[in-house]
Amino acid sequence: MIATSALSIPEIRRHLTASVIGRHIYLFADVDSTNARLKALARAGARAGTVLIADGQTAGRGRHGQTWFSPSGVNLYASVLFRPDLHPRELGVFSLLAALALADAITEFGATATIKWPNDVLIDGRKVGASLLESGGRRDAVDYVILGVGVNLNIDRSALRSALGPSGAFATSLAETTGQDIDRNAFAAAYLNHLDRWASVGETQGAEGIITVWRRREILGGRRVEVRGEHATYTGRVLGIDDHGSLWIQDTLGRRHALTGEEVRILD
């Protein structure tokens, strides 16, 4: 693993220009999960814009409870608290903000990022980061939303392959792509700045302002894919995402399916 500077709240703030996100920042060494820790703060009344960052995670999670490899000292693991005025059906679009912000931050650091629905960010077709949305509230109203991200910044290829096995060949880091060490404090601030901006876009332009850009950056449109759901696996062609953030697939029998969280594997 590449030696990297320690995370520091003053150093993050030195690069921070966000208007709302980052007013309160908590920085930990190793935690179980940044989302889990921030969820506890949210339930205790933490304010919108609160950020929780950890140097490492012992129980980092992706979608469907999958483990997210979270070694200490080399990457970024961060969660941000929102208290938006949303109906639960709008969470699908809100979840897109994190991947857009992460892709923008990666571009700022010299690489070109693309997005694979619903939450993966890729460089040259290999996964560099992902996001996880968790929320709380009632059936008809959202009380809080947490957007968590994990992004490989300075971890080297051998460590990824050792930890992830064969799937490590499909992962990368920003340092590997750019050929230079990444300042984690500067990158954390860049991500938070872009997330703040995308949250503002959502407030002022609504779902259309988010989805229009998302469709230009995502890589699944028109592709042949395999869908793995809880009860069935099938193949089909991607039609695109709708105004609620669901991905539409037309299977080989011509039937259309709206996906909200299933696993999608590209076949062509």
C-alpha positions, 0 to 999 in steps of 0.5 A, spaced: 500 500 500 502 507 498 504 511 504 499 517 504 498 523 509 493 522 515 486 524 514 485 531 518 479 535 519 483 542 518 486 539 512 479 537 509 476 544 511 482 548 507 479 545 501 472 545 502 467 550 499 460 547 500 455 551 503 451 546 507 455 539 507 461 539 512 458 544 517 459 538 522 465 533 520 466 527 525 473 523 523 474 517 526 480 511 526 477 505 524 469 504 525 465 498 524 461 502 518 461 510 517 453 509 515 452 505 521 455 510 526 452 516 522 445 513 523 446 513 530 447 520 530 441 522 525 437 518 530 440 522 536 438 529 532 444 530 528 443 536 523 443 535 515 450 536 512 453 532 518 459 528 515 462 522 518 469 520 515 473 514 518 480 512 516 478 504 515 472 500 516 471 493 520 464 492 517 464 496 511 457 494 507 455 495 500 448 493 497 445 487 499 449 486 505 456 485 501 462 486 505 466 492 502 474 491 503 476 497 507 483 497 509 486 503 514 490 509 511 489 509 504 482 510 501 476 514 503 470 512 507 465 517 508 457 518 510 453 524 509 447 526 513 441 529 509 434 531 511 430 532 505 423 534 504 422 527 500 417 522 499 420 515 499 418 514 492 423 519 490 429 516 494 431 512 487 433 519 484 436 521 490 441 515 491 444 517 484 447 524 487 453 520 490 455 517 484 455 523 480 459 527 485 464 521 486 465 521 478 466 529 478 471 528 484 475 523 480 475 527 474 478 533 478 484 528 480 485 527 473 481 520 471 475 519 467 470 516 471 463 512 468 457 510 472 454 503 472 447 503 475 445 503 481 451 505 485 458 503 482 463 508 479 468 505 474 475 507 471 476 504 464 471 499 466 474 497 473 470 499 479 474 504 483 468 506 488 461 505 490 455 508 494 450 506 499 443 510 501 440 508 507 434 512 510 429 512 516 422 515 516 415 513 515 411 510 509 409 517 506 415 521 509 423 521 509 426 523 516 433 522 514 437 520 508 445 517 509 449 517 503 455 513 504 461 512 499 467 508 499 473 509 494 479 506 492 484 512 492 491 509 494 491 502 495 495 498 490 493 492 485 496 487 489 492 488 495 486 489 492 487 482 488 489 479 495 483 481 498 478 480 493 481 474 489 479 473 482 474 479 482 480 484 484 482 484 477 475 488 476 477 493 481 482 499 481 484 505 485 485 512 483 493 512 484 494 506 480 490 510 474 493 517 475 500 514 477 501 519 483 499 519 490 492 522 492 491 527 497 486 524 501 484 530 505 483 534 498 479 528 495 474 528 501 473 535 500 472 535 492 467 529 493 463 533 499 463 540 494 461 536 488 455 532 493 453 539 495 452 542 488 448 536 486 444 536 492 443 543 490 441 541 483 436 536 486 433 542 490 432 547 484 431 543 478 428 536 481 429 529 478 430 532 471 436 535 472 439 529 475 437 524 471 439 528 464 446 528 466 446 521 469 444 518 462 450 521 459 455 518 464 452 511 465 454 505 461 449 500 461 444 503 456 443 499 450 447 493 453 445 486 454 446 484 461 444 478 466 440 480 472 440 476 478 434 478 483 432 474 489 427 470 486 430 469 478 435 470 474 434 472 466 438 476 461 435 482 457 437 489 454 437 495 458 432 500 456 435 506 461 432 509 467 426 512 468 424 518 472 424 515 479 431 512 478 429 505 476 433 501 471 428 498 465 430 491 462 427 488 456 428 480 457 429 475 451 421 474 451 420 481 450 417 482 457 419 489 461 422 489 468 423 495 472 429 494 477 430 497 483 436 494 486 438 487 483 445 485 481 446 487 473 452 484 470 454 486 463 454 481 457 457 484 451 
